[in-house]
Amino acid sequence: MSKKKVLIVVGTRPNFIKVTQFKKVAQNYPKLDIRIVHTSQHFSDEMSRLFFEELDLQPDYFLNLPEKLSPVPQMAEIMKGLHDLITITFKPDLMMVVGDVNSTLAGALVANKMNIPLAHLESGLRSFDNTMPEEHNRILTDKLAHYLFVTEEDALNNLKYEGIKEDKIFFVGNTMIDTLVAYRDKIHQSNILKELNIAPKTYALITLHRPNNVDTKEGLEKIISFLKLLDIRFSNSIKYFVFPIHPRTENNFKHFQLWESLMNIPSLILTKPQSYLNFQKLLMESILVITDSGGVQEETTYLNIPCITLRPSTERPITLWKGSNILLEFDENNIANHIHYLLNTTDKPSSIPPLWDGKATERVVAVLNDLLK
């Protein structure tokens, strides 16, 4: 029996997290041959090696891009690398791209130009903020896709509003939650709290890495002022603020000579970027989370942990109206007031969105198996 070949394109660790269960599930579908290519769009040897080792997973192919490319040459290198991989090594019957990063759009363009049917995993998400490069990547990829896999109701409605034919759309749920469910036992075994000498539910977790928050001196000074305010105002209810700091964020603090000011905040615990298992353990045991990440909004909603997202918009509104997420501009007093509210009320209802049940990958692979008859 001739196998049907599927190439999944990822470029970042968050997007790799969304596909960790695909090859395992595909073992139940003998006619499918699923391979994963990591474009290395975001790749740090130390961080990525640890990530792959702890999950005991490796992509089938790496493109090994040159470091520190701006978006246009980066996408050109990704497209050339994918073209060569498809031409020489693995010609897929279908290509799947994941998420909304530059690798997503680059993969979509390659599939289009090489006449390969295209599927988009995590279709239909919209922030309606055209200042975000990811918004353009999402929209253009959805326009090129033959098959659109949707994680949530808002995304489904967006695609219908945009005129996408319903027979191209598949509401499958959130594959990122599948990874969280699959590795739950290993997450519980993490020793990160012991290593940091902190107890469960004594700390808030902070992740900040988006350019508008951390790439300017003004933005970094706002973070320091904000953390100092939290240190004073919540000393009786939050013992620590744990901040796994992104290398670029750390470099910016040092570049603008603000590192010492950050280090001198008494309740702040700065750590290196954490592995997937350690980070999820920190997430699960936190009182609340302050972030500017996309994926963290989904994980906290699934775990029913209060989350404050410091962004002007989100492409995951279901985490606001159904989940545990609150969207706020970076106003330190307003944020502090919301933290006080979250610590002293149970009024905000939170529930898990439909099909965020750990079985989304199974649904996606079943659809692929039917499509590739």
Steps between C-alpha positions, in 0.01 A plus 500: 500500500640837396512739794366853488765750603433797727763765579435716808690830507586659835738784577479560875486296818136601571401372157698180550309450828178500295614204286676276754225237490457475122745221425380297797137527391595430137620154602130405501471601134732272299456683172628834640867597505527818709830688519581822689742767378628768739603808305712624793333841475542533877778272613739513794725194516491469879130570545388291204723205582357486852148533363538211256684278747247528781209418270703224332402640161686634201378654175579288196672789325667830593556781251774664712443860399771763534464685831344842557334552163241771451155377388539523120833313464387261773188406305704473181739255669208298640336482159822391331565240771148357473523497121823301512366260764187432296686470172780274622394319818129484578227593253175524701148437383396771746683769693378624836617831646448593864414826673579849373877554489714576194559127448123455472460744213825389332379140505162602363662683209723203417202264501311738273785536249577126499134399461486313830167499687532714811350456848522768769498390862360775725305677227265791543654669803477877468614786722366764257824689572678568173810625680580137588702318230337175614157630399607528136662157513176346628275665245721428198557139604127442541441642151748251353386197702288221355417362845464709815522343845337714768565503875205703628158644425622857436737378230224297339276806484782715361557264208129478421476881507798520262317279252702181539292204384384290793609173340861621527475571875548238771430588864743264678603669827838605635800274439712701746274368776568148373867543589412633844278199563750249360785624719299575814665223707850613400406860577395403852839329548695820425723619786505864393319626813752325721786642293363852541415437866137607462175337606187451287254791495744746655606675179385664180661402169612768253591464133574809292675488164306695237694785337256775601558404864872418514686654206519862621646665807161655575331160486758341730475788749122446509558132581734587787260759640214252470690221677600737780134594546399133516778428748365766738127464448470122511767407753238334724331291230767420238834400644692483172478609139674239285628637170663254255672763290540472124863548383405800285318660794801443727737643239281809466494558876880482501537711186298782655686459832183401688601149605609597851171681561313188399715277718436717806125435521472286818213268402616442142650163407675522165571169328637392166237391243347178621446170324147408398442269798644745753305792358173308508568402860555868589180586316289235672612593851480880464245731661465694177690575180601831342600456136509636148510154342237345277529137605507574873150648469377162378687293757380709794143477371524122486653491850255762639782725623436878498697664220564866421616555143684828445411570140261735319332208323486123490438252220359261761188681627342176618749510791335831603130420475518134590838452669706648781674776302475880539641734234657823625712784370827554688371736770660390826232630736218350294684167485557507876129568558409200285747281689335608824162409349622157385650423840181594685212376287365186344247689289677457166370174352741291297445187297690290248404573138338224293734230366793610717504146630837349406361332188532773237798332330297181461228698326747676269675178396165329440406786264836478321453127457158559339627784280794299366310192382 
